[in-house]
């Protein structure tokens, strides 16, 4: 069965107070309802904890504090799911509680 990654985006400025707290009841309900499709997932620490690694073009790397790109909405977590097709993956994604953000669905590349 195909795999999809649901990327959960949120506005960190609005949700800053929620870090370090327990998983919200809405997320627990989603995970319980869709447990058959969920293969894994996790919440991410805030972008202030990110470190970016980029090739410098001469065989080395540049390491900087902070996310790869600055934006209002940041990647806050993900779910790896199995779904019959994109339509089913989108139906599952619509249930992800992301009231102050959104989600992105991307197929996992099946390398054979």
C-alpha atoms as one frame of an Amber mdcrd trajectory, in Angstrom:
protein
   0.000   0.000   0.000   1.378   3.473  -0.839   2.825   5.617   1.927   2.255
   9.346   2.369   3.806  11.913   4.651   1.450  14.456   6.199   3.454  17.533
   7.173   1.765  19.637   9.853   2.452  23.372   9.718   1.601  25.876  12.418
   2.175  29.474  13.391   4.730  29.293  16.212   4.014  32.841  17.344   0.400
  31.926  18.072   1.125  28.525  19.602   4.316  29.291  21.544   2.594  28.694
  24.878   1.751  25.085  23.964   5.308  23.750  23.920   6.113  21.271  26.626
   2.489  20.448  27.345   0.791  17.094  26.827  -0.598  16.104  23.434  -3.934
  17.849  22.876  -7.159  15.839  23.066  -7.861  16.656  19.383  -4.576  15.048
  18.279  -5.118  12.048  20.564  -8.592  11.554  19.075  -7.206  11.804  15.520
  -4.460   9.265  16.274  -6.966   6.887  17.869  -9.460   7.243  14.978  -6.778
   6.684  12.305  -4.545   4.199  14.145  -4.922   1.663  11.326  -3.338   4.033
   8.799  -0.682   5.626  11.022   2.816   4.192  10.699   4.524   6.847  12.794
   4.726  10.503  13.555   6.095  13.063  15.955   5.852  16.661  17.016   8.936
  18.786  16.450  10.626  21.214  18.819  10.294  24.918  17.869  12.337  26.335
  14.982  14.500  28.142  17.539  16.061  24.726  18.223  16.809  24.036  14.535
  20.281  23.836  13.019  20.712  24.037   9.231  23.445  22.262   7.273  24.221
  23.400   3.719  26.950  22.506   1.270  29.300  25.451   0.725  30.122  24.569
  -2.898  33.776  23.708  -2.211  33.345  20.335  -0.540  32.592  21.672   2.938
  29.511  22.624   4.844  28.081  25.709   6.482  26.252  25.075   9.739  23.962
  27.816  11.056  21.523  28.126  13.923  17.895  28.343  12.875  15.584  26.819
  10.299  16.397  26.407   6.610  13.897  29.126   5.679  12.216  31.873   7.646
   8.433  31.846   7.364   5.336  32.600   9.400   4.277  28.965   9.470   6.830
  26.328  10.419   6.881  22.561  10.231   5.558  21.443  13.595   5.301  17.698
  13.117   4.428  14.888  10.764   2.529  11.650  10.327   3.618   8.781   8.105
   0.530   6.966   6.845  -0.504   4.175   4.525  -3.423   4.885   2.227  -4.883
   3.179  -0.831  -4.416   6.317  -2.935  -4.071  10.097  -2.778  -7.813  10.556
  -2.242  -7.704   8.436   0.911  -4.537  10.219   2.094  -6.281  13.579   1.635
  -9.320  12.343   3.559  -7.036  11.404   6.461  -5.158  14.723   6.206  -8.428
  16.662   6.490  -8.871  15.154   9.960  -5.519  16.401  11.309  -6.303  19.124
  13.860  -4.349  22.134  12.569  -6.622  25.096  13.391  -3.908  27.769  13.102
  -1.933  26.254  10.275  -2.417  23.546   7.712  -1.069  20.310   6.360   0.772
  19.189   3.246   0.450  15.664   1.846   3.317  14.160  -0.118   3.719  10.644
  -1.474   6.761   8.771  -0.203   8.957   7.857  -3.138   8.935   4.080  -3.494
  12.449   3.200  -4.608  12.622  -0.218  -6.175
